Amino acid sequence: MRRKASKRQDSRRVELQSGGTVTVILNCSVFDLTMEDRDFVTRMIDMVRDYEAVNVARASKPDGSPSKAEVATGTEA
């Protein structure tokens, strides 16, 4: 039995290091996405989470210097 999946909206606002923000809004049913679209959305979600994790770690350091993980992955600013 297939029922129509309800559309749901999720959003995430990301504070940029240099000021400003980026807002990502997902307004769809994940059950109706193609494999290609699901992969794209998943990669975008991972990028947002990774960016937030790096910047939260940087903000918690008194001098704002990059963490060892940032240096190792080349994500330091």
PDB file with one MODEL, atoms N, CA, C and O in Angstrom:
MODEL        1
ATOM      1  N   MET A   1       0.847  -1.180   0.000  1.00  0.00           N
ATOM      2  CA  MET A   1       0.000   0.000   0.000  1.00  0.00           C
ATOM      3  C   MET A   1       0.889   1.238   0.000  1.00  0.00           C
ATOM      4  O   MET A   1       1.697   1.435   0.907  1.00  0.00           O
ATOM      5  N   ARG A   2       0.734   2.040  -0.993  1.00  0.00           N
ATOM      6  CA  ARG A   2       1.520   3.275  -1.074  1.00  0.00           C
ATOM      7  C   ARG A   2       0.613   4.451  -0.785  1.00  0.00           C
ATOM      8  O   ARG A   2      -0.425   4.628  -1.422  1.00  0.00           O
ATOM      9  N   ARG A   3       1.011   5.231   0.163  1.00  0.00           N
ATOM     10  CA  ARG A   3       0.243   6.441   0.421  1.00  0.00           C
ATOM     11  C   ARG A   3       1.093   7.636   0.087  1.00  0.00           C
ATOM     12  O   ARG A   3       2.322   7.577   0.119  1.00  0.00           O
ATOM     13  N   LYS A   4       0.440   8.696  -0.226  1.00  0.00           N
ATOM     14  CA  LYS A   4       1.165   9.898  -0.597  1.00  0.00           C
ATOM     15  C   LYS A   4       1.895  10.443   0.622  1.00  0.00           C
ATOM     16  O   LYS A   4       1.297  10.720   1.662  1.00  0.00           O
ATOM     17  N   ALA A   5       3.196  10.588   0.462  1.00  0.00           N
ATOM     18  CA  ALA A   5       4.005  11.122   1.559  1.00  0.00           C
ATOM     19  C   ALA A   5       3.755  12.619   1.684  1.00  0.00           C
ATOM     20  O   ALA A   5       3.685  13.337   0.686  1.00  0.00           O
ATOM     21  N   SER A   6       3.626  13.064   2.895  1.00  0.00           N
ATOM     22  CA  SER A   6       3.415  14.490   3.096  1.00  0.00           C
ATOM     23  C   SER A   6       4.735  15.234   2.916  1.00  0.00           C
ATOM     24  O   SER A   6       5.800  14.737   3.280  1.00  0.00           O
ATOM     25  N   LYS A   7       4.643  16.417   2.355  1.00  0.00           N
ATOM     26  CA  LYS A   7       5.843  17.228   2.195  1.00  0.00           C
ATOM     27  C   LYS A   7       6.146  17.897   3.525  1.00  0.00           C
ATOM     28  O   LYS A   7       5.250  18.328   4.251  1.00  0.00           O
ATOM     29  N   ARG A   8       7.416  17.969   3.813  1.00  0.00           N
ATOM     30  CA  ARG A   8       7.860  18.553   5.063  1.00  0.00           C
ATOM     31  C   ARG A   8       8.977  19.531   4.755  1.00  0.00           C
ATOM     32  O   ARG A   8       9.753  19.323   3.822  1.00  0.00           O
ATOM     33  N   GLN A   9       9.057  20.565   5.513  1.00  0.00           N
ATOM     34  CA  GLN A   9      10.114  21.548   5.289  1.00  0.00           C
ATOM     35  C   GLN A   9      11.094  21.529   6.448  1.00  0.00           C
ATOM     36  O   GLN A   9      10.709  21.629   7.613  1.00  0.00           O
ATOM     37  N   ASP A  10      12.367  21.400   6.105  1.00  0.00           N
ATOM     38  CA  ASP A  10      13.455  21.502   7.070  1.00  0.00           C
ATOM     39  C   ASP A  10      14.379  22.607   6.598  1.00  0.00           C
ATOM     40  O   ASP A  10      14.565  22.804   5.397  1.00  0.00           O
ATOM     41  N   SER A  11      14.955  23.322   7.542  1.00  0.00           N
ATOM     42  CA  SER A  11      15.898  24.370   7.153  1.00  0.00           C
ATOM     43  C   SER A  11      17.031  24.431   8.162  1.00  0.00           C
ATOM     44  O   SER A  11      16.900  24.008   9.311  1.00  0.00           O
ATOM     45  N   ARG A  12      18.140  24.970   7.697  1.00  0.00           N
ATOM     46  CA  ARG A  12      19.307  25.150   8.567  1.00  0.00           C
ATOM     47  C   ARG A  12      19.977  26.456   8.179  1.00  0.00           C
ATOM     48  O   ARG A  12      20.230  26.705   7.000  1.00  0.00           O
ATOM     49  N   ARG A  13      20.260  27.276   9.151  1.00  0.00           N
ATOM     50  CA  ARG A  13      20.947  28.549   8.942  1.00  0.00           C
ATOM     51  C   ARG A  13      22.370  28.403   9.462  1.00  0.00           C
ATOM     52  O   ARG A  13      22.590  27.997  10.603  1.00  0.00           O
ATOM     53  N   VAL A  14      23.328  28.740   8.610  1.00  0.00           N
ATOM     54  CA  VAL A  14      24.737  28.591   8.958  1.00  0.00           C
ATOM     55  C   VAL A  14      25.378  29.971   9.009  1.00  0.00           C
ATOM     56  O   VAL A  14      25.265  30.757   8.069  1.00  0.00           O
ATOM     57  N   GLU A  15      26.052  30.254  10.120  1.00  0.00           N
ATOM     58  CA  GLU A  15      26.791  31.503  10.267  1.00  0.00           C
ATOM     59  C   GLU A  15      28.154  31.345   9.603  1.00  0.00           C
ATOM     60  O   GLU A  15      28.884  30.400   9.904  1.00  0.00           O
ATOM     61  N   LEU A  16      28.496  32.244   8.721  1.00  0.00           N
ATOM     62  CA  LEU A  16      29.779  32.189   8.036  1.00  0.00           C
ATOM     63  C   LEU A  16      30.862  32.856   8.874  1.00  0.00           C
ATOM     64  O   LEU A  16      30.586  33.792   9.623  1.00  0.00           O
ATOM     65  N   GLN A  17      32.094  32.372   8.744  1.00  0.00           N
ATOM     66  CA  GLN A  17      33.218  32.917   9.506  1.00  0.00           C
ATOM     67  C   GLN A  17      33.413  34.404   9.241  1.00  0.00           C
ATOM     68  O   GLN A  17      33.698  35.176  10.157  1.00  0.00           O
ATOM     69  N   SER A  18      33.259  34.792   7.991  1.00  0.00           N
ATOM     70  CA  SER A  18      33.537  36.175   7.605  1.00  0.00           C
ATOM     71  C   SER A  18      32.328  37.084   7.733  1.00  0.00           C
ATOM     72  O   SER A  18      32.361  38.231   7.288  1.00  0.00           O
ATOM     73  N   GLY A  19      31.274  36.583   8.332  1.00  0.00           N
ATOM     74  CA  GLY A  19      30.048  37.361   8.482  1.00  0.00           C
ATOM     75  C   GLY A  19      29.018  36.896   7.473  1.00  0.00           C
ATOM     76  O   GLY A  19      29.363  36.316   6.443  1.00  0.00           O
ATOM     77  N   GLY A  20      27.787  37.142   7.760  1.00  0.00           N
ATOM     78  CA  GLY A  20      26.719  36.706   6.881  1.00  0.00           C
ATOM     79  C   GLY A  20      26.263  35.297   7.212  1.00  0.00           C
ATOM     80  O   GLY A  20      26.797  34.637   8.104  1.00  0.00           O
ATOM     81  N   THR A  21      25.278  34.865   6.483  1.00  0.00           N
ATOM     82  CA  THR A  21      24.707  33.543   6.714  1.00  0.00           C
ATOM     83  C   THR A  21      24.350  32.872   5.392  1.00  0.00           C
ATOM     84  O   THR A  21      24.222  33.519   4.352  1.00  0.00           O
ATOM     85  N   VAL A  22      24.195  31.567   5.469  1.00  0.00           N
ATOM     86  CA  VAL A  22      23.659  30.770   4.367  1.00  0.00           C
ATOM     87  C   VAL A  22      22.520  29.957   4.958  1.00  0.00           C
ATOM     88  O   VAL A  22      22.674  29.329   6.006  1.00  0.00           O
ATOM     89  N   THR A  23      21.371  29.970   4.280  1.00  0.00           N
ATOM     90  CA  THR A  23      20.237  29.181   4.738  1.00  0.00           C
ATOM     91  C   THR A  23      19.918  28.123   3.691  1.00  0.00           C
ATOM     92  O   THR A  23      19.748  28.431   2.512  1.00  0.00           O
ATOM     93  N   VAL A  24      19.840  26.882   4.133  1.00  0.00           N
ATOM     94  CA  VAL A  24      19.479  25.766   3.266  1.00  0.00           C
ATOM     95  C   VAL A  24      18.076  25.333   3.674  1.00  0.00           C
ATOM     96  O   VAL A  24      17.818  25.056   4.846  1.00  0.00           O
ATOM     97  N   ILE A  25      17.176  25.276   2.702  1.00  0.00           N
ATOM     98  CA  ILE A  25      15.795  24.869   2.962  1.00  0.00           C
ATOM     99  C   ILE A  25      15.481  23.654   2.103  1.00  0.00           C
ATOM    100  O   ILE A  25      15.645  23.688   0.884  1.00  0.00           O
ATOM    101  N   LEU A  26      15.035  22.594   2.735  1.00  0.00           N
ATOM    102  CA  LEU A  26      14.627  21.387   2.032  1.00  0.00           C
ATOM    103  C   LEU A  26      13.113  21.294   2.147  1.00  0.00           C
ATOM    104  O   LEU A  26      12.566  21.187   3.245  1.00  0.00           O
ATOM    105  N   ASN A  27      12.449  21.337   1.008  1.00  0.00           N
ATOM    106  CA  ASN A  27      10.994  21.344   0.990  1.00  0.00           C
ATOM    107  C   ASN A  27      10.512  20.243   0.054  1.00  0.00           C
ATOM    108  O   ASN A  27      10.121  20.509  -1.082  1.00  0.00           O
ATOM    109  N   CYS A  28      10.543  19.009   0.539  1.00  0.00           N
ATOM    110  CA  CYS A  28      10.133  17.876  -0.293  1.00  0.00           C
ATOM    111  C   CYS A  28       9.903  16.654   0.588  1.00  0.00           C
ATOM    112  O   CYS A  28      10.190  16.657   1.785  1.00  0.00           O
ATOM    113  N   SER A  29       9.386  15.632  -0.032  1.00  0.00           N
ATOM    114  CA  SER A  29       9.270  14.341   0.626  1.00  0.00           C
ATOM    115  C   SER A  29      10.497  13.518   0.256  1.00  0.00           C
ATOM    116  O   SER A  29      10.749  13.291  -0.927  1.00  0.00           O
ATOM    117  N   VAL A  30      11.248  13.077   1.227  1.00  0.00           N
ATOM    118  CA  VAL A  30      12.451  12.312   0.934  1.00  0.00           C
ATOM    119  C   VAL A  30      12.116  10.982   0.260  1.00  0.00           C
ATOM    120  O   VAL A  30      12.964  10.423  -0.435  1.00  0.00           O
ATOM    121  N   PHE A  31      10.933  10.477   0.444  1.00  0.00           N
ATOM    122  CA  PHE A  31      10.529   9.220  -0.191  1.00  0.00           C
ATOM    123  C   PHE A  31      10.302   9.375  -1.688  1.00  0.00           C
ATOM    124  O   PHE A  31      10.322   8.388  -2.425  1.00  0.00           O
ATOM    125  N   ASP A  32      10.087  10.602  -2.143  1.00  0.00           N
ATOM    126  CA  ASP A  32       9.851  10.841  -3.564  1.00  0.00           C
ATOM    127  C   ASP A  32      11.108  11.270  -4.314  1.00  0.00           C
ATOM    128  O   ASP A  32      11.058  11.461  -5.529  1.00  0.00           O
ATOM    129  N   LEU A  33      12.223  11.424  -3.624  1.00  0.00           N
ATOM    130  CA  LEU A  33      13.451  11.855  -4.279  1.00  0.00           C
ATOM    131  C   LEU A  33      14.072  10.723  -5.096  1.00  0.00           C
ATOM    132  O   LEU A  33      13.995   9.554  -4.720  1.00  0.00           O
ATOM    133  N   THR A  34      14.676  11.083  -6.195  1.00  0.00           N
ATOM    134  CA  THR A  34      15.440  10.108  -6.967  1.00  0.00           C
ATOM    135  C   THR A  34      16.729   9.794  -6.206  1.00  0.00           C
ATOM    136  O   THR A  34      17.100  10.516  -5.280  1.00  0.00           O
ATOM    137  N   MET A  35      17.393   8.742  -6.590  1.00  0.00           N
ATOM    138  CA  MET A  35      18.662   8.372  -5.949  1.00  0.00           C
ATOM    139  C   MET A  35      19.669   9.513  -6.084  1.00  0.00           C
ATOM    140  O   MET A  35      20.376   9.838  -5.130  1.00  0.00           O
ATOM    141  N   GLU A  36      19.732  10.118  -7.266  1.00  0.00           N
ATOM    142  CA  GLU A  36      20.657  11.228  -7.501  1.00  0.00           C
ATOM    143  C   GLU A  36      20.341  12.406  -6.581  1.00  0.00           C
ATOM    144  O   GLU A  36      21.249  13.011  -6.012  1.00  0.00           O
ATOM    145  N   ASP A  37      19.054  12.732  -6.434  1.00  0.00           N
ATOM    146  CA  ASP A  37      18.663  13.837  -5.550  1.00  0.00           C
ATOM    147  C   ASP A  37      18.964  13.513  -4.089  1.00  0.00           C
ATOM    148  O   ASP A  37      19.427  14.378  -3.346  1.00  0.00           O
ATOM    149  N   ARG A  38      18.707  12.282  -3.675  1.00  0.00           N
ATOM    150  CA  ARG A  38      19.013  11.898  -2.282  1.00  0.00           C
ATOM    151  C   ARG A  38      20.501  12.004  -2.009  1.00  0.00           C
ATOM    152  O   ARG A  38      20.902  12.480  -0.948  1.00  0.00           O
ATOM    153  N   ASP A  39      21.323  11.568  -2.950  1.00  0.00           N
ATOM    154  CA  ASP A  39      22.775  11.674  -2.784  1.00  0.00           C
ATOM    155  C   ASP A  39      23.198  13.136  -2.660  1.00  0.00           C
ATOM    156  O   ASP A  39      24.009  13.482  -1.801  1.00  0.00           O
ATOM    157  N   PHE A  40      22.648  13.985  -3.516  1.00  0.00           N
ATOM    158  CA  PHE A  40      22.972  15.416  -3.481  1.00  0.00           C
ATOM    159  C   PHE A  40      22.578  16.022  -2.141  1.00  0.00           C
ATOM    160  O   PHE A  40      23.370  16.735  -1.524  1.00  0.00           O
ATOM    161  N   VAL A  41      21.362  15.745  -1.688  1.00  0.00           N
ATOM    162  CA  VAL A  41      20.874  16.304  -0.417  1.00  0.00           C
ATOM    163  C   VAL A  41      21.728  15.795   0.746  1.00  0.00           C
ATOM    164  O   VAL A  41      22.078  16.563   1.642  1.00  0.00           O
ATOM    165  N   THR A  42      22.057  14.523   0.732  1.00  0.00           N
ATOM    166  CA  THR A  42      22.881  13.958   1.803  1.00  0.00           C
ATOM    167  C   THR A  42      24.259  14.607   1.844  1.00  0.00           C
ATOM    168  O   THR A  42      24.766  14.926   2.920  1.00  0.00           O
ATOM    169  N   ARG A  43      24.866  14.803   0.671  1.00  0.00           N
ATOM    170  CA  ARG A  43      26.179  15.467   0.630  1.00  0.00           C
ATOM    171  C   ARG A  43      26.081  16.902   1.154  1.00  0.00           C
ATOM    172  O   ARG A  43      26.967  17.367   1.872  1.00  0.00           O
ATOM    173  N   MET A  44      25.007  17.597   0.796  1.00  0.00           N
ATOM    174  CA  MET A  44      24.830  18.969   1.258  1.00  0.00           C
ATOM    175  C   MET A  44      24.657  19.007   2.786  1.00  0.00           C
ATOM    176  O   MET A  44      25.235  19.865   3.454  1.00  0.00           O
ATOM    177  N   ILE A  45      23.881  18.099   3.323  1.00  0.00           N
ATOM    178  CA  ILE A  45      23.691  18.021   4.775  1.00  0.00           C
ATOM    179  C   ILE A  45      25.025  17.755   5.467  1.00  0.00           C
ATOM    180  O   ILE A  45      25.344  18.381   6.478  1.00  0.00           O
ATOM    181  N   ASP A  46      25.800  16.825   4.916  1.00  0.00           N
ATOM    182  CA  ASP A  46      27.116  16.527   5.490  1.00  0.00           C
ATOM    183  C   ASP A  46      28.032  17.748   5.448  1.00  0.00           C
ATOM    184  O   ASP A  46      28.759  18.010   6.407  1.00  0.00           O
ATOM    185  N   MET A  47      28.002  18.497   4.344  1.00  0.00           N
ATOM    186  CA  MET A  47      28.827  19.706   4.235  1.00  0.00           C
ATOM    187  C   MET A  47      28.445  20.734   5.298  1.00  0.00           C
ATOM    188  O   MET A  47      29.320  21.343   5.913  1.00  0.00           O
ATOM    189  N   VAL A  48      27.147  20.930   5.516  1.00  0.00           N
ATOM    190  CA  VAL A  48      26.679  21.888   6.521  1.00  0.00           C
ATOM    191  C   VAL A  48      27.135  21.438   7.912  1.00  0.00           C
ATOM    192  O   VAL A  48      27.659  22.241   8.685  1.00  0.00           O
ATOM    193  N   ARG A  49      26.937  20.176   8.224  1.00  0.00           N
ATOM    194  CA  ARG A  49      27.346  19.657   9.539  1.00  0.00           C
ATOM    195  C   ARG A  49      28.854  19.792   9.749  1.00  0.00           C
ATOM    196  O   ARG A  49      29.306  20.204  10.817  1.00  0.00           O
ATOM    197  N   ASP A  50      29.621  19.440   8.723  1.00  0.00           N
ATOM    198  CA  ASP A  50      31.079  19.540   8.829  1.00  0.00           C
ATOM    199  C   ASP A  50      31.509  20.991   9.035  1.00  0.00           C
ATOM    200  O   ASP A  50      32.363  21.274   9.875  1.00  0.00           O
ATOM    201  N   TYR A  51      30.922  21.905   8.275  1.00  0.00           N
ATOM    202  CA  TYR A  51      31.266  23.325   8.392  1.00  0.00           C
ATOM    203  C   TYR A  51      30.943  23.827   9.797  1.00  0.00           C
ATOM    204  O   TYR A  51      31.746  24.529  10.412  1.00  0.00           O
ATOM    205  N   GLU A  52      29.767  23.464  10.299  1.00  0.00           N
ATOM    206  CA  GLU A  52      29.385  23.891  11.653  1.00  0.00           C
ATOM    207  C   GLU A  52      30.329  23.312  12.706  1.00  0.00           C
ATOM    208  O   GLU A  52      30.728  24.016  13.634  1.00  0.00           O
ATOM    209  N   ALA A  53      30.682  22.049  12.570  1.00  0.00           N
ATOM    210  CA  ALA A  53      31.566  21.408  13.554  1.00  0.00           C
ATOM    211  C   ALA A  53      32.931  22.082  13.585  1.00  0.00           C
ATOM    212  O   ALA A  53      33.476  22.319  14.663  1.00  0.00           O
ATOM    213  N   VAL A  54      33.483  22.391  12.434  1.00  0.00           N
ATOM    214  CA  VAL A  54      34.785  23.048  12.360  1.00  0.00           C
ATOM    215  C   VAL A  54      34.716  24.433  12.980  1.00  0.00           C
ATOM    216  O   VAL A  54      35.614  24.827  13.725  1.00  0.00           O
ATOM    217  N   ASN A  55      33.672  25.163  12.683  1.00  0.00           N
ATOM    218  CA  ASN A  55      33.575  26.535  13.174  1.00  0.00           C
ATOM    219  C   ASN A  55      33.202  26.617  14.640  1.00  0.00           C
ATOM    220  O   ASN A  55      33.581  27.578  15.309  1.00  0.00           O
ATOM    221  N   VAL A  56      32.480  25.655  15.156  1.00  0.00           N
ATOM    222  CA  VAL A  56      32.208  25.607  16.594  1.00  0.00           C
ATOM    223  C   VAL A  56      33.507  25.307  17.331  1.00  0.00           C
ATOM    224  O   VAL A  56      33.790  25.908  18.367  1.00  0.00           O
ATOM    225  N   ALA A  57      34.302  24.368  16.793  1.00  0.00           N
ATOM    226  CA  ALA A  57      35.590  24.043  17.416  1.00  0.00           C
ATOM    227  C   ALA A  57      36.511  25.252  17.384  1.00  0.00           C
ATOM    228  O   ALA A  57      37.184  25.543  18.373  1.00  0.00           O
ATOM    229  N   ARG A  58      36.551  25.961  16.260  1.00  0.00           N
ATOM    230  CA  ARG A  58      37.409  27.146  16.138  1.00  0.00           C
ATOM    231  C   ARG A  58      36.947  28.241  17.109  1.00  0.00           C
ATOM    232  O   ARG A  58      37.774  28.884  17.755  1.00  0.00           O
ATOM    233  N   ALA A  59      35.656  28.449  17.211  1.00  0.00           N
ATOM    234  CA  ALA A  59      35.128  29.497  18.083  1.00  0.00           C
ATOM    235  C   ALA A  59      35.422  29.202  19.550  1.00  0.00           C
ATOM    236  O   ALA A  59      35.541  30.120  20.361  1.00  0.00           O
ATOM    237  N   SER A  60      35.537  27.918  19.887  1.00  0.00           N
ATOM    238  CA  SER A  60      35.778  27.571  21.287  1.00  0.00           C
ATOM    239  C   SER A  60      37.251  27.711  21.675  1.00  0.00           C
ATOM    240  O   SER A  60      37.581  27.681  22.861  1.00  0.00           O
ATOM    241  N   LYS A  61      38.147  27.865  20.679  1.00  0.00           N
ATOM    242  CA  LYS A  61      39.568  28.074  20.981  1.00  0.00           C
ATOM    243  C   LYS A  61      39.791  29.569  21.226  1.00  0.00           C
ATOM    244  O   LYS A  61      39.309  30.397  20.453  1.00  0.00           O
ATOM    245  N   PRO A  62      40.506  29.919  22.279  1.00  0.00           N
ATOM    246  CA  PRO A  62      40.676  31.317  22.635  1.00  0.00           C
ATOM    247  C   PRO A  62      41.292  32.174  21.524  1.00  0.00           C
ATOM    248  O   PRO A  62      40.915  33.334  21.359  1.00  0.00           O
ATOM    249  N   ASP A  63      42.223  31.620  20.775  1.00  0.00           N
ATOM    250  CA  ASP A  63      42.892  32.419  19.743  1.00  0.00           C
ATOM    251  C   ASP A  63      42.266  32.261  18.361  1.00  0.00           C
ATOM    252  O   ASP A  63      42.697  32.907  17.406  1.00  0.00           O
ATOM    253  N   GLY A  64      41.240  31.394  18.250  1.00  0.00           N
ATOM    254  CA  GLY A  64      40.560  31.200  16.971  1.00  0.00           C
ATOM    255  C   GLY A  64      41.386  30.465  15.933  1.00  0.00           C
ATOM    256  O   GLY A  64      41.024  30.438  14.757  1.00  0.00           O
ATOM    257  N   SER A  65      42.504  29.860  16.358  1.00  0.00           N
ATOM    258  CA  SER A  65      43.373  29.162  15.413  1.00  0.00           C
ATOM    259  C   SER A  65      42.730  27.850  14.977  1.00  0.00           C
ATOM    260  O   SER A  65      41.866  27.315  15.672  1.00  0.00           O
ATOM    261  N   PRO A  66      43.157  27.331  13.814  1.00  0.00           N
ATOM    262  CA  PRO A  66      42.569  26.074  13.330  1.00  0.00           C
ATOM    263  C   PRO A  66      42.939  24.898  14.219  1.00  0.00           C
ATOM    264  O   PRO A  66      44.014  24.871  14.819  1.00  0.00           O
ATOM    265  N   SER A  67      42.039  23.930  14.295  1.00  0.00           N
ATOM    266  CA  SER A  67      42.305  22.719  15.060  1.00  0.00           C
ATOM    267  C   SER A  67      43.191  21.785  14.256  1.00  0.00           C
ATOM    268  O   SER A  67      43.410  22.000  13.064  1.00  0.00           O
ATOM    269  N   LYS A  68      43.701  20.745  14.908  1.00  0.00           N
ATOM    270  CA  LYS A  68      44.514  19.749  14.211  1.00  0.00           C
ATOM    271  C   LYS A  68      43.714  19.099  13.090  1.00  0.00           C
ATOM    272  O   LYS A  68      44.261  18.823  12.022  1.00  0.00           O
ATOM    273  N   ALA A  69      42.420  18.849  13.319  1.00  0.00           N
ATOM    274  CA  ALA A  69      41.573  18.232  12.293  1.00  0.00           C
ATOM    275  C   ALA A  69      41.440  19.144  11.081  1.00  0.00           C
ATOM    276  O   ALA A  69      41.452  18.663   9.947  1.00  0.00           O
ATOM    277  N   GLU A  70      41.312  20.453  11.299  1.00  0.00           N
ATOM    278  CA  GLU A  70      41.213  21.401  10.179  1.00  0.00           C
ATOM    279  C   GLU A  70      42.483  21.405   9.357  1.00  0.00           C
ATOM    280  O   GLU A  70      42.436  21.407   8.126  1.00  0.00           O
ATOM    281  N   VAL A  71      43.615  21.405  10.036  1.00  0.00           N
ATOM    282  CA  VAL A  71      44.896  21.416   9.342  1.00  0.00           C
ATOM    283  C   VAL A  71      45.051  20.123   8.536  1.00  0.00           C
ATOM    284  O   VAL A  71      45.482  20.150   7.383  1.00  0.00           O
ATOM    285  N   ALA A  72      44.697  19.000   9.150  1.00  0.00           N
ATOM    286  CA  ALA A  72      44.846  17.699   8.493  1.00  0.00           C
ATOM    287  C   ALA A  72      43.949  17.565   7.269  1.00  0.00           C
ATOM    288  O   ALA A  72      44.331  16.929   6.287  1.00  0.00           O
ATOM    289  N   THR A  73      42.761  18.159   7.319  1.00  0.00           N
ATOM    290  CA  THR A  73      41.829  18.035   6.196  1.00  0.00           C
ATOM    291  C   THR A  73      41.896  19.210   5.247  1.00  0.00           C
ATOM    292  O   THR A  73      41.220  19.223   4.219  1.00  0.00           O
ATOM    293  N   GLY A  74      42.712  20.207   5.587  1.00  0.00           N
ATOM    294  CA  GLY A  74      42.845  21.373   4.715  1.00  0.00           C
ATOM    295  C   GLY A  74      41.661  22.303   4.766  1.00  0.00           C
ATOM    296  O   GLY A  74      41.433  23.052   3.817  1.00  0.00           O
ATOM    297  N   THR A  75      40.886  22.283   5.859  1.00  0.00           N
ATOM    298  CA  THR A  75      39.697  23.130   5.963  1.00  0.00           C
ATOM    299  C   THR A  75      39.942  24.391   6.780  1.00  0.00           C
ATOM    300  O   THR A  75      39.006  25.140   7.059  1.00  0.00           O
ATOM    301  N   GLU A  76      41.194  24.632   7.166  1.00  0.00           N
ATOM    302  CA  GLU A  76      41.462  25.854   7.937  1.00  0.00           C
ATOM    303  C   GLU A  76      41.326  27.072   7.035  1.00  0.00           C
ATOM    304  O   GLU A  76      41.588  27.010   5.834  1.00  0.00           O
ATOM    305  N   ALA A  77      40.914  28.170   7.637  1.00  0.00           N
ATOM    306  CA  ALA A  77      40.698  29.403   6.862  1.00  0.00           C
ATOM    307  C   ALA A  77      41.998  30.158   6.690  1.00  0.00           C
ATOM    308  O   ALA A  77      42.019  31.219   6.067  1.00  0.00           O
TER     309      ALA A  77
ENDMDL
END
